[in-house]
Amino acid sequence: MAKYLLVSFKTCPWVQRSAIVLREKNTEFEFRHIEPDNRPDWFLAMSPHKKVPVLRIDDKVSLFESSAINEYLDETIAPRLHPDDPIARAVNRAWTDYVPTFSEHVTGVAYADDEAAAKKCIEKIPVAFERLERALEKQGAGPLFNGAKYSLVDAAYAPFLERYFYLDRIRPLGVIEKFPRLKAWADTLMKRASTHSFPEAEFEAMYRLNVRRRKKWLSQFIPDVAVAAE
Ligand SMILES: N[C@@H](CCC(=O)N[C@@H](CS)C(=O)NCC(=O)O)C(=O)O
């Protein structure tokens, strides 16, 4: 068995995607958290974009970009999470490619400067949710993206669905309830142990602290709490 080191910022959703896949495959790994404002030289030397995640394998090779890391893990460690059928696999990859747009729509409100900008961001959430709702309708009965079997698509979306719930608890957004398939999928993913890298309440507190520190419009709705996060 290879030796895996996953380099991370504690609250990074892209890292979370790769940590989820490692957990789904019951694979041991060292989870090493660094600080965004103090990235060590050893990390800068192994990360071409200077971003996390980086997966270091056997102290020799470094992979970057969460989707590329997850594809690698899926090709090399059982059980296979991708579907066997090439068409289904292409559809899965296409929906994973939609995550950056989805995440921008879902988390935009956390970066809005004022109420008007926040309102515009919130208006975009149903656009992304509607697309996923239609995709889930085509996929079938759930509870996971491909039905009963966990997939890379589940790992790709779980961190961003989690952040929707966090934002909804800071300032009620009330969007996901209008998309029953998406809501059921998200609820299933939130209940799954592999989704969580930290105790849930602790992680949500870290997320809230990050939003508060950003000093954007949404920050005012988060009371001052003493939690260490980065
Ligand atoms: N597309 C990348 C996104 C990774 C990413 O944006 N990571 C953030 C932390 S959540 C980062 O390292 N940002 C540091 C920077 O942009 O300098 C992936 O999927 O791995």
The ligand as an SDF file (V2000), in Angstrom:
LIG
                    3D

 20 19  0  0  0  0  0  0  0  0999 V2000
   -9.4150   23.7420   -8.7270 N   0  0  0  0  0  0  0  0  0  0  0  0
   -8.6540   23.5010   -7.5110 C   0  0  0  0  0  0  0  0  0  0  0  0
   -9.0830   24.5290   -6.4780 C   0  0  0  0  0  0  0  0  0  0  0  0
   -8.1920   24.4890   -5.2460 C   0  0  0  0  0  0  0  0  0  0  0  0
   -8.2950   25.7820   -4.4350 C   0  0  0  0  0  0  0  0  0  0  0  0
   -8.8520   26.7960   -4.9010 O   0  0  0  0  0  0  0  0  0  0  0  0
   -7.7560   25.7470   -3.2190 N   0  0  0  0  0  0  0  0  0  0  0  0
   -7.7210   26.9560   -2.4110 C   0  0  0  0  0  0  0  0  0  0  0  0
   -8.0490   26.6660   -0.9640 C   0  0  0  0  0  0  0  0  0  0  0  0
   -9.7280   26.1880   -0.7440 S   0  0  0  0  0  0  0  0  0  0  0  0
   -6.3010   27.4830   -2.4030 C   0  0  0  0  0  0  0  0  0  0  0  0
   -5.3540   26.7400   -2.2360 O   0  0  0  0  0  0  0  0  0  0  0  0
   -6.1630   28.7960   -2.5400 N   0  0  0  0  0  0  0  0  0  0  0  0
   -4.9120   29.4240   -2.4100 C   0  0  0  0  0  0  0  0  0  0  0  0
   -4.6130   30.3610   -3.5170 C   0  0  0  0  0  0  0  0  0  0  0  0
   -5.4940   30.5790   -4.3810 O   0  0  0  0  0  0  0  0  0  0  0  0
   -3.5110   30.9120   -3.5240 O   0  0  0  0  0  0  0  0  0  0  0  0
   -8.9180   22.0750   -7.0250 C   0  0  0  0  0  0  0  0  0  0  0  0
   -9.9730   21.5250   -7.3610 O   0  0  0  0  0  0  0  0  0  0  0  0
   -8.0540   21.4990   -6.3580 O   0  0  0  0  0  0  0  0  0  0  0  0
  1  2  1  0
  2  3  1  0
  2 18  1  0
  3  4  1  0
  4  5  1  0
  5  6  2  0
  5  7  1  0
  7  8  1  0
  8  9  1  0
  8 11  1  0
  9 10  1  0
 11 12  2  0
 11 13  1  0
 13 14  1  0
 14 15  1  0
 15 16  2  0
 15 17  1  0
 18 19  2  0
 18 20  1  0
M  END
$$$$
